[in-house]
């Protein structure tokens, strides 16, 4: 069967499963909608967290970034993985012990202020919309290639599906849908990697295969008998340098920027509201720890495979297109050309494709080939000439990754509107039925806005997601960390810190991406820190402002200090009522 047929079968079957699960697990109460009535077993919650966590950026873009950047791309891998460990160790069990619905609710109660709660919910909405833009764009990319529809049409189809199961099922429906989506996405990620690792090195374990020597079958796949017996990374380094690129295993980015991006991703991870809320869905505090451990296991399966896929994909695509006559271009290139994510421009009129260092649209550059890094994982099975069903499977997996995270983010936005704003501030006496209607309405409006971000994206998938992490790092992380571990931090400090952190970070990102894009390079950045890494500086400013302002303003009330103590030690939790300031 053709790739299109396999894609429709696998994607259609998975969509039908998601819809059935959403209907079966539909929310009947606000407790169901927000936190699944705290009845999700740790194993399933860990799997759902993995799906929530491994977005289109993880599935589609991360290996593509590593493929293009080599060692420099590893900061995404280190930052996101290390960040989850940080989240599980620092926040998860304590927030579960707190036992409420949302992160803005925790901030509002801990800092005894509706003002703090509003700022936190605005930060949650801002971060979530920035993050969801990457997910919807990923949905469009997958649809455009594998379903033979335009990117914008693909975004609209994804919107419709997410709207159905997010508004119907809430957290309960989303959780069990994400269990199915994790199964689909991890199968789609691992199966092609195992096949290609066997092709290149004879080793079925991709994590070991990309550091192994190339077999005779691998050399035949590359049409280069001279590569047999050589280490795959050595061959890739040689290919890169021959084309004018830096060696794949070398690093070109300033070390200060690598550090700041990695740290921004780490602490941004620990401040992501759609992940933090998952710790509220398990029955007991010890279940929060167990689900964090399971989630780390499920996440590691994909994250440790990404570098291998990056190496396999880059080696294959260089060998398959460089110095090849366009008339004889491989079928994968012609297929992806229709999406306009790859292209060829014959600058010297010789009819031969030449991949070189330099921008494709620069007439002075010798490079004639445009490759969008977001396609590397999706095109990988085609480039390696795997069976058509594996190509269809990778399409279904990419959609599962993007839709699972999009649903979690939309639920955060929905809860911020219905529970934190309407129920918590505007109309506290609202009935449960009214609140559920506001939750579903908020999710519906959020889906439409998210779709617009997908149609008019502010950047490529992983870059957009990196901005979201930076904003979360600069706003949520300090407020939550100091709220749990310091009795002396007060509402004035937290409010000031969150405002300064997110405004500074958002302004920096906006300036270098849209205000003065010509200066968006290592020479133009402040101290060599890129927009992707500035969240670390924003977090530092947040910490500093929070500490200084708290030092010179009244200490929190006694019952708030008791609340902080009870969060970290056994005893009854005392929940503070917001003062309305």
NORNOR-V282423 format. One record per pair of residues at least 4 apart in sequence whose C-alpha atoms are under 6 Angstrom apart, sorted by sequence separation. I is the first residue (numbers start at 1). GAP is how many residues later the second one is. D is the distance in Angstrom with one decimal. If there is no record, write none. Layout:
# NORNOR-V282423
I;GAP;D
I;GAP;D
This chain:
# NORNOR-V282423
7;4;5.6
8;4;5.4
9;4;5.9
21;4;5.9
22;4;5.6
30;4;6.0
31;4;5.6
32;4;3.9
42;4;5.9
45;4;5.9
49;4;5.8
50;4;5.9
54;4;5.1
56;4;5.2
57;4;4.6
58;4;5.0
63;4;5.9
65;4;5.8
66;4;5.0
69;4;5.0
75;4;5.6
76;4;5.9
78;4;5.7
79;4;5.7
86;4;5.8
87;4;5.3
88;4;5.0
91;4;6.0
104;4;5.9
106;4;5.8
107;4;5.9
108;4;5.6
123;4;6.0
124;4;5.9
128;4;5.9
140;4;6.0
142;4;6.0
143;4;4.9
144;4;5.5
159;4;5.9
162;4;5.6
163;4;5.8
164;4;5.9
165;4;5.5
166;4;5.2
169;4;3.9
170;4;5.9
171;4;5.8
174;4;5.9
178;4;5.9
182;4;5.9
187;4;5.8
193;4;6.0
197;4;5.8
198;4;4.0
205;4;5.9
214;4;5.5
241;4;5.1
257;4;6.0
260;4;5.9
264;4;5.6
265;4;5.9
287;4;5.9
291;4;6.0
295;4;6.0
296;4;6.0
300;4;5.7
309;4;5.9
318;4;5.7
375;4;5.7
376;4;5.8
399;4;5.9
400;4;5.9
415;4;5.2
416;4;4.9
417;4;5.1
418;4;5.0
419;4;4.8
420;4;4.7
421;4;5.2
422;4;4.7
423;4;5.2
424;4;5.5
437;4;6.0
438;4;5.9
446;4;6.0
453;4;5.2
472;4;5.4
473;4;5.3
477;4;5.9
478;4;5.9
479;4;5.7
482;4;5.1
491;4;6.0
493;4;6.0
497;4;5.9
499;4;5.9
500;4;5.9
502;4;5.9
503;4;5.9
509;4;6.0
510;4;5.4
511;4;4.1
512;4;5.3
513;4;5.0
520;4;6.0
525;4;5.6
541;4;5.9
542;4;5.9
545;4;5.9
546;4;5.9
27;5;5.0
31;5;5.9
32;5;5.0
40;5;6.0
57;5;5.7
108;5;5.2
144;5;4.8
198;5;5.0
219;5;5.4
240;5;5.0
241;5;5.7
337;5;5.1
381;5;5.2
419;5;5.9
422;5;5.5
423;5;4.7
459;5;5.7
511;5;5.6
512;5;5.1
519;5;4.7
525;5;5.9
566;5;5.7
27;6;5.3
31;6;4.8
108;6;5.7
144;6;4.8
197;6;5.9
198;6;5.2
203;6;5.3
219;6;5.1
241;6;5.6
337;6;5.7
522;6;5.2
66;7;4.2
144;7;4.8
197;7;5.8
240;7;5.7
358;7;5.4
360;7;5.5
566;7;5.5
65;8;5.6
108;8;5.3
201;8;5.9
219;8;5.6
360;8;5.6
512;8;5.1
108;9;4.0
197;9;5.4
219;9;5.3
279;9;5.5
358;9;5.7
360;9;5.9
107;10;5.8
141;10;5.7
194;10;5.2
237;10;4.7
360;10;5.5
381;10;5.7
140;11;4.2
143;11;4.9
237;11;5.1
356;11;4.4
563;11;5.1
194;12;5.7
197;12;5.4
201;12;5.9
216;12;5.5
355;12;5.2
104;13;5.1
201;13;4.8
215;13;5.4
355;13;6.0
140;14;4.5
200;14;5.4
201;14;5.1
214;14;5.2
354;14;5.4
355;14;5.5
140;15;4.6
214;15;5.3
479;15;5.9
104;16;5.0
139;16;5.8
213;16;5.3
214;16;5.7
104;17;5.2
213;17;5.1
418;17;5.9
200;18;3.9
213;18;4.0
214;18;5.9
136;19;5.9
199;19;5.4
212;19;5.6
213;19;5.7
418;20;5.1
418;21;4.9
509;22;4.9
345;23;5.1
475;23;4.7
344;24;5.6
326;25;5.9
344;25;4.7
414;25;5.1
325;26;5.8
326;26;5.6
343;26;5.9
475;26;5.6
325;27;4.2
326;27;6.0
343;27;4.9
474;27;4.7
475;27;5.3
324;28;5.5
342;28;5.1
414;28;4.7
474;28;5.4
323;29;5.7
324;29;5.5
342;29;4.7
414;29;4.7
323;30;5.3
505;30;5.8
322;31;5.8
323;31;5.3
341;31;5.3
471;31;5.8
322;32;5.2
322;33;5.4
410;33;5.8
505;33;5.4
501;37;4.5
501;38;5.9
501;40;5.9
501;41;4.8
498;44;6.0
497;45;4.1
497;48;5.1
497;49;4.7
332;50;5.7
494;52;5.3
493;53;4.0
493;56;4.7
493;57;4.7
490;60;5.6
474;61;5.3
489;61;5.5
473;62;5.6
471;64;6.0
474;64;4.5
467;65;5.7
470;65;3.9
474;65;4.0
478;65;5.9
490;65;6.0
466;66;5.7
473;66;5.8
490;66;5.1
313;67;5.5
488;67;5.9
487;74;5.0
56;79;5.4
236;79;5.8
484;80;5.9
56;82;5.6
207;98;5.7
210;98;5.2
207;101;5.9
206;102;5.8
245;112;5.6
243;113;5.0
244;113;5.3
48;127;5.6
51;127;5.7
48;130;4.9
48;131;4.9
51;131;4.9
47;132;5.6
274;134;5.6
36;135;5.4
274;135;5.5
35;136;5.6
36;136;4.3
33;137;4.0
34;137;5.3
33;138;5.0
274;138;5.9
32;140;5.6
26;142;5.5
27;142;4.8
22;143;5.1
26;143;3.8
27;143;5.8
25;144;5.9
22;147;5.2
26;147;5.5
25;148;4.8
22;151;4.6
21;156;5.9
18;159;5.4
70;178;4.7
71;178;5.2
70;179;5.8
71;179;5.9
72;179;5.3
71;180;5.5
79;183;4.4
83;183;3.6
87;183;4.3
96;183;5.5
82;184;5.8
83;184;5.9
96;184;5.0
80;185;5.8
79;186;4.8
80;186;5.7
83;186;5.0
75;187;5.1
79;187;4.6
83;187;5.9
92;187;5.8
97;188;5.9
96;189;5.9
93;192;5.8
93;195;5.6
272;200;6.0
268;201;4.4
271;201;5.3
268;202;5.7
88;204;5.7
265;204;5.6
268;204;4.8
188;205;5.3
268;205;3.8
271;205;5.1
188;206;4.8
264;206;5.5
267;206;5.2
271;206;4.6
188;209;5.1
185;212;3.9
184;213;5.5
185;215;5.8
181;219;5.0
178;226;5.7
40;241;5.8
166;241;5.8
40;242;5.0
38;243;4.1
39;243;5.5
63;243;5.1
67;243;4.3
38;244;4.6
39;244;5.4
66;244;5.8
36;245;5.8
38;245;4.9
42;245;5.5
46;245;4.5
50;245;5.2
35;246;4.8
45;246;5.8
49;246;5.9
63;247;4.8
67;247;5.7
42;248;5.9
43;248;5.9
46;248;4.8
47;248;5.7
50;248;5.9
42;249;4.3
46;249;3.9
50;249;5.4
142;253;6.0
139;260;5.7
135;267;4.8
264;269;5.6
135;271;6.0
261;271;5.9
264;271;5.2
257;272;4.9
261;272;3.7
264;272;4.7
167;273;4.9
260;273;4.8
132;274;5.5
260;276;5.9
128;281;5.5
125;288;5.4
159;288;6.0
121;295;5.5
152;303;5.5
64;309;4.9
64;310;5.7
64;312;5.1
61;313;4.9
60;314;5.9
60;317;5.7
133;317;5.9
137;317;4.3
136;318;4.6
133;320;4.9
133;321;5.2
134;327;4.5
134;330;5.8
131;334;5.0
131;337;5.2
130;338;5.4
127;341;5.2
56;345;5.4
55;346;4.9
56;346;4.4
55;347;5.1
55;350;5.3
52;352;5.5
51;353;6.0
52;353;4.5
116;379;5.5
111;380;4.6
6;383;5.6
3;385;5.1
7;385;4.0
11;385;4.9
6;386;5.1
3;389;5.8
61;401;5.5
57;404;5.7
57;405;4.7
30;406;5.9
114;464;5.8
113;465;4.7
112;466;4.4
113;466;5.3
114;466;4.9
115;466;6.0
109;467;5.2
112;467;5.8
113;467;5.6
114;467;5.8
109;468;6.0
113;468;5.5
109;469;5.6
94;473;5.8
